[in-house]
Amino acid sequence: MIDVLYFAWLRERIGVPKEQVEATFPTVAALVEYLRAQSDAHALAFSDMSAVRVAVDQELTEMSAPLGGAREVAFFPPMTGG
């Protein structure tokens, strides 16, 4: 079971801050493909992956990152500093 967390506009588009996914996926990209197919809201949220960042078990990573043994995946927009 993987906890999938959504932040900022991703949360607004999907409509929930968190959901659990029971299936296993080899990579973050495979998880994203699964999520896109769940609803129109998911498809919209993940339509432009250049505007989405990901962390696996609270470590910033790439979409190609493996998910073996991961317990949490978080999606959020790019961070800006000031």
N, C-alpha and C positions, 0 to 999 in steps of 0.2 A: 504494500500500500504506500502510495506517495502522496504527501500533502502538496498541493499546488496553490501557491499564494499569488495574488494579483495586487498591484499597487498603482496608485494615481489613476490615469485615464483608462488603464487596462481594467481596473476594478469597476470603474463607471460603465464601461462598454459591456463587460460581461455580466455585471449586476451582482456579483458576490465577491467577498474578499478572499475566500478560500474554498477549495473543494478537494475531495480525496479521489484518487484514481487507483483502481485495483489492479489494472493490467501492468505488465512490466514492459519497458521500452529500452532498446539498446543505447539510444542517444537522446539528448534534449530535442533535437530536430524531429525524431520519430514521435516523441510526446506531443510536440506542437502540431504535427500532422493529425494526430488523433484528436487533439483538442479542437482544431479547426472544424472537424466533422461533427462536433457535438451540437452546435447551434449556429444560427446566423450571427449572433452576438460574438461568439468565439471566433468565427471566421473574420468578422470585421476587426476585432481586437488584434488578430495575428495577420492581418492583410499586408502590413508593411513591416517586415522583420528588421529593417534597418533602424527602426525607431523603438526596438525592444531590446532590453538587456536581460541577462539571466544569471541567477546564482543557484548553485546546487549545494545543499547543506551549508548555506551561508558563505560560500566561496564564489566570487565572481568568475564566470567561465564563458565558454563559447557554445554556440548551438550544436557544435559537433561533439561536445563532451559526452563521455559515457555516463550512463545512469545506474550501472550495476551497484546495488546496495544503497542507492540514494534514498533518503527519507523525506527530503523537502526540496522543491524546486520553486523559486520565486521569479516572477516576471515583473519588470518595471521599466519605465522610460529612462533614457540616458540621464545621468546626473549632471548638474551644472554646479559650478563653484562660484564663489564670489568673495 
